[in-house]
Amino acid sequence: MERLTLTAGPEDKGSRLDAFIGYNADELSRSYAVKLIDQGLVSVNGSPAASKKQAVFDGDEIVIELPEPEALDVKAEDIPLEIVYEDDDVAVINKPRGMVVHPGPGNYSGTLVNAIMHHMGDSLSSINGVIRPGIVHRIDKDTSGLLMIAKNDKAHESLAAQLAEHSVTREYTALCYDNIKEEEITIDEPIGRDPKNRLRNAVRGASAKDAITHIKVTERFGKYTLVKAILETGRTHQIRVHMAYIHHPLVGDELYGFRKQSDKVEGVKVSGQLLHAGTLGFIHPSTGEYMEFHSDLPEIFETVLEKLRK
């Protein structure tokens, strides 16, 4: 049985145990954390956890006993895939809007993982298990753009370390609501789980961690602003959360956008946030050389901009 140990920090004080585990253990969902607590597989400072609502405090050591994973039948599927670059160590994929990166409960087909399993076979890192082979980082379903894939465990460890050190270049193009007056903004606000909505994250939410996004305005359209968003950190939904926090949510973002926002821009129907991971750069795990890749905006994004420019 695998054992996972987490240590709470000052920012975690008062968090519920299940929320703390769900946010800090990337491979565990909050609902799965509740199941493990109920089964007596979670201890706090050496004592079995009392309940999922138990409060966590600075310095607490949480130990989680992970049962052997169930065998899951994640099948390779012949799904069209745009491979921007590939060698024996890494691949760079241009993910389309609407595609989920890796399988989840009730959703074990049609994902990027199903596609790369077909195209790359067994040549994928195993560090993230059967559900996420080769996956080092991810982007949201409706976000398009570049992702790096690890084809062996050594490459995976190298790329993951670069992400942790914030040395990977990740630049996004986003269309947001209203006019941003400044030319450049740095949003340095920690992000954690939204205690009111388990699907959302929030600035200074539960178990918040440092999050830094650099924003550069590239074009203004009065009611809308086109920006370049550069990630220094990589929290879940980071750009979406930060832009909503400064009252410029992304166009099409149903989770973080304005309550009464239209689903159309200049007559063009937009479903899902207009956010594109257009630039990705990293040090190659074997050669040590810096590599950088770029991808064009998806058609729906270009169509909206064309309408706005007219």
C-alpha angles and dihedrals in degrees: 000000000000119000125211121193124198128182120207120227133204090273090060096058111133096009118140113254095238092049092047092053093043092053101039100040103064093194094053127072121214091247091053089049089057090052092052092047091051090050091054093246096125125075131184117209090341097311126102112262111262096214144328088267094058110129120242122219137194111286096017113145113218117195119194122194108210117206119221108284118253115249107258123197103223104170131206111246130196096239119157109257131186106221108192095182137358139175135148093289110033144015130197116213129194101218117206125227113271097031119120113222101221136009123266139175109317091002110080100139140055094037131128089254092057088051098048090046088060095045099039104027114193092348095104133103115261098206095104094044132231095320097055110023110172093001112134098162135355144212127214123273095255095039113094130204148060128001129173118226124201115222096192137020095255091056090045092054092048095049093044090052090051090052090050090050091049090235097126114102110232118171123174134190115220137176113214137181125267131003118305105211098198122076093219134016132182113206109202104176127133117243128213139153117303104243090208098051123030091201093060138064123212142196107269090003126152114316090000119195130199113280127180126183125177115209125198121183112228102170138005128211102175099247091034138041127204111215142179111228117199117194119219091171129022112225121161110277088356099155092041093050095045095047092049089049092058089046095253103105119182119269110257095017104139094179101050103016131104114293095238100035119142120246089221135072114198088337094311113122111230121195114183130010119307096236125136129186095217104162128043125172133173144150111268108246094227108027098037090223122136112245126190129189134190134196133192124247115269118259096257091053092049091047092054092048091048090054092048093049090053 
